[in-house]
Amino acid sequence: MSEPSIFTRILTGDIPGEILLETERIFAIRDINPQAPLHVLIIPKTEDYRDVTELAAGDPELLAEMVTVAQRLADEHANGEYRLIFNKGASAAQSVFHVHAHVLGNFEENKLVGF
């Protein structure tokens, strides 16, 4: 059996992390290396999916719930506007292979990070 991901370890309290929101199937934490004034990770509690493609094929309802949670967080913290990013693969900057989404918001007008 493989080691639990860092996200699972945060969820279980083995590693400290600020959980901003939690549902039955998802939790959201602040990113420890924020790339925007609002940078939150939305993470399924299950480790069954390594990336967004696996999640979309295996549980599209869970993927839809992640998008709903992104909007909820943006409504609460970023005037309802946000960027939603999934990285797939090491060469695309995925460093934790437990599917998760980055919610970024509160950019200064015309000063977006990245592309």
DAHU-V190762 format. One record per residue. N is the residue number from 1. RES is the residue in one small letter. PSI is psi in radians with two decimals (* if undefined). Layout:
BEGIN
N_RES_PSI + N_RES_PSI
END
This chain:
BEGIN
1_m_2.42 + 2_s_2.82 + 3_e_2.57 + 4_p_2.56 + 5_s_2.86 + 6_i_-0.60 + 7_f_-0.74 + 8_t_-0.67 + 9_r_-0.58 + 10_i_-0.80 + 11_l_-0.69 + 12_t_-0.10 + 13_g_0.07 + 14_d_-0.49 + 15_i_2.39 + 16_p_2.55 + 17_g_2.56 + 18_e_1.79 + 19_i_2.03 + 20_l_-0.52 + 21_l_2.51 + 22_e_2.33 + 23_t_-3.03 + 24_e_-0.58 + 25_r_-0.15 + 26_i_2.66 + 27_f_2.80 + 28_a_2.38 + 29_i_2.76 + 30_r_2.46 + 31_d_2.41 + 32_i_-0.22 + 33_n_1.23 + 34_p_2.42 + 35_q_0.08 + 36_a_2.85 + 37_p_-0.67 + 38_l_2.09 + 39_h_1.79 + 40_v_2.52 + 41_l_2.31 + 42_i_2.18 + 43_i_2.22 + 44_p_2.56 + 45_k_-0.43 + 46_t_2.53 + 47_e_0.28 + 48_d_-0.32 + 49_y_2.19 + 50_r_-0.56 + 51_d_3.07 + 52_v_-0.55 + 53_t_-0.76 + 54_e_-0.72 + 55_l_-0.79 + 56_a_-0.68 + 57_a_-0.65 + 58_g_-0.54 + 59_d_1.27 + 60_p_-0.47 + 61_e_-0.65 + 62_l_-0.69 + 63_l_-0.77 + 64_a_-0.66 + 65_e_-0.64 + 66_m_-0.71 + 67_v_-0.69 + 68_t_-0.73 + 69_v_-0.66 + 70_a_-0.78 + 71_q_-0.72 + 72_r_-0.78 + 73_l_-0.72 + 74_a_-0.67 + 75_d_-0.68 + 76_e_-0.53 + 77_h_-0.14 + 78_a_0.64 + 79_n_0.48 + 80_g_0.02 + 81_e_2.46 + 82_y_2.89 + 83_r_2.42 + 84_l_2.11 + 85_i_2.30 + 86_f_2.26 + 87_n_2.38 + 88_k_1.85 + 89_g_2.66 + 90_a_-0.68 + 91_s_-0.13 + 92_a_0.32 + 93_a_0.30 + 94_q_2.11 + 95_s_-0.33 + 96_v_2.12 + 97_f_0.97 + 98_h_1.94 + 99_v_2.42 + 100_h_2.71 + 101_a_2.52 + 102_h_2.20 + 103_v_2.06 + 104_l_2.44 + 105_g_-3.14 + 106_n_0.62 + 107_f_2.63 + 108_e_2.56 + 109_e_2.28 + 110_n_0.38 + 111_k_1.10 + 112_l_2.60 + 113_v_2.44 + 114_g_-2.44 + 115_f_*
END
